[in-house]
């Protein structure tokens, strides 16, 4: 673990991998050190946003003490997302995983997914929990439609807006992932449990 200054009002904690990040994020979300106003998890880091004048030394000590806590993200509720499984890459994913398309769909809907972290675009959650591990496409698409449900590596996710992307598309949803008129705007936040439902 490395703890680095990140501007005037944040600390960046670098960790060896996703499991260690989830464990630290869970510990800090359950008991944030005094002076920490927000946590931003990523694949191998947690950024701590601080109050002005926060005691960085005390926060650093608290972060190091929290390191040994069990892995797992704080629960942020459960969301059901209906999916039409007709993605352009569904048959490729089946071939890559040695399954039939129906088996891929079954694995996706029966997996208890969880948002590990968010990024890439507002409302894009990186969900973990399944065993549908497939590589990104060799050639990314110039435009992936909003609502596309996709896989890449150990993650699944839903594109919140039209954007370029290199994930394997397996379906689509009409769920709104990012809405500035909603509080909070993001449907998926770190710790959210997600259940995909075949529509």
Secondary structure as UniProt FT lines:
FT   STRAND          2..5
FT   STRAND          10..14
FT   HELIX           18..30
FT   TURN            34..35
FT   STRAND          36..41
FT   STRAND          45..50
FT   TURN            52..53
FT   HELIX           56..66
FT   TURN            67..68
FT   STRAND          78..84
FT   TURN            88..89
FT   HELIX           90..97
FT   HELIX           101..110
FT   STRAND          113..118
FT   TURN            122..123
FT   STRAND          125..128
FT   STRAND          141..144
FT   TURN            146..147
FT   STRAND          148..153
FT   STRAND          155..158
FT   STRAND          163..165
FT   STRAND          168..172
FT   TURN            180..181
FT   TURN            190..191
FT   STRAND          193..198
//
